[in-house]
Amino acid sequence: MDTIALIIAVVLFIAGIVGTVLPVLPGVILIYAGMLVYGFMTGFATLNAYFFILQALVVILLFFVDYFASAIGTKRFGGSKQAAWGAVIGTILGLIVLGPLGIILGPFLGAIAAELIRGTELKKTIRIGLGTLLGVLGGTAVKIGAEIIMIVYFFVRIY
């Protein structure tokens, strides 16, 4: 049973990492689900409540990274507070309207729209939008790093 549980967990881990890079799947949720499935299937023999609480805190942290990485990129490239909020709102609306593609285009378009409404010149607005994209990509890199640490910690605990 342990081997089957481990295979299922690893499949979910791989799907989670892929989902982080290609935002079609809920990446970190799949990774956490893999750990839960393993825990249930093995009777929680090697994974205790402390492990799952710690991992859940990382999951929550990574949700914040999704929303604020684009805002941070916006600010670093000269965007206003309104552009940072436009990026956050664009992320949410982008996911609703454009699906997975919205995680990339939403923040970019949200920051640009906010700056255009403020009357910022087009050249600077595009630069701010590109900063937003870099924030999104940086956030993705942070998420992948944290997810790899989660997975490594999982294997350290079970072996």
N, C-alpha and C positions, 0 to 999 in steps of 0.2 A: 504494500500500500504506500510506503514511503517513496518508492521510486515513481509510482504513478503521480503522486502528489507533487513531487519535484519536477516531473516533466510538465505537468499542467502549469505550475508556477513559472517555470522558465519560458514557456510559450507566452504566458501573460506578460512577463517581463519584456520579452522581445517586442510583442505587440505594443506595449506601453512606450518603449523607446521610439519605435516607428511612429506612434501616434503623437509624440512630442515634436518630432521633426516634420511630419506631414499631419497637420492638425485635423485629421479625420476621426481619429480615435481619442478618447480621453486618457492620455498617456499616463499620468501619475496615478490615476484611479485604477487603471489596469494593473499597474505594478503593485499597488496596495492590495488589490483583489487577489493577485497571485499569492501574496503573503498570507492573506486570510484563508484562502482555499487550502494552502499547505497546512496552516495551523489546524483547521477543522479536520482535514483528512488524517492528520497525525495525532490528533487528540491534544494538541498544544503541548507536546512533549518537550520541545526545545524553545518555543517562543511563548513568552509570558505577557502579561498585561502591560508591563513597562515597555516592552519592545513595541507593541502595537500603539501605545499612546505616543511614544517618541516618533514613530513613523507617521502617525496621524498629524502630529504637529508639523512635520516636514511637508505633508500633503497640503495643509492649510497655507503654509508659507509659500508654497509654489503657486497656489491660486492667486495670491497677492502679486507675485512676480509677473504673472500674465498681465494683470491690469496696470501695473505701475512701471514696468520696464519701458514701455513706449513713452510714457509721460516723462520719464527721466531722460531718455534720448532726445525728446522734444526740447526740454529745458537746456540741455547741454549744447544744442545747436542754435540757441538764441530764441527759442519759442517762448511765448508768453504763458501766463497761468491759464489763460483761456485755451491756448493751443494744447497745453498738457491735458486739460479736461476734455478738449475735443478729441484727443487721442484715446482717452479712456472710454468716452462715449462712443467713439468710432469703433473701438474694439467690440463693445457689446452689440451695437447695431450691425456691425459688419458680420458678426457671427450669426445674427438672426436673419439678415437679408441675403448674405452671400455664402453662408455656411462656412466650411473650413477655409476657403480663400479669404473670408472676412477677417481672419486673425492677422493677416498681413496687410490687406488693402484698407481695412476699417480704420486702424490707427493713423495710417498715412493720410487718408482722405479726411478724417476727422480733424487732424492738426492743420491741414491745409485749409479746410473750410473755416475753422475758427480764426486763423490768421487773415484770410481774405475778408472775412466779416469785419475784422478790426481795421482793415485798410492797409495791411502790410503789402509791400510791393511783391510782385509775382516771383522774382528771382529769390528773394529771401524766404518767401513762403515755401518754395520748392526745396530749398536747403533745410528748412525746419522739418518738412515732410520726410526728407531723406534721413535726418537725425532720428526721427520717429522710427523709421524702418531699422536703423542700426540698433535702436533700443530694443525693438522686438527680437532681432537676431541675437543680441546680447542676452536678453531674457531667456531665449531658447537655449543658449549655451549654458547659462546658470542652471536651468531646469534639468538639462541632460546630466550635468555634473552632479547635482543633488540626487537625481534618480540612480545614477551609478553608485553613489555612496550608499543609498538605501539598499540597493541590491547586494553590494559587497557586505554590508552589515548583516543582511539576512543570511548570507552564506557563512559568515563568521559565527553567527549564533547557532546555526543548525549543525555545524561540524566541529 
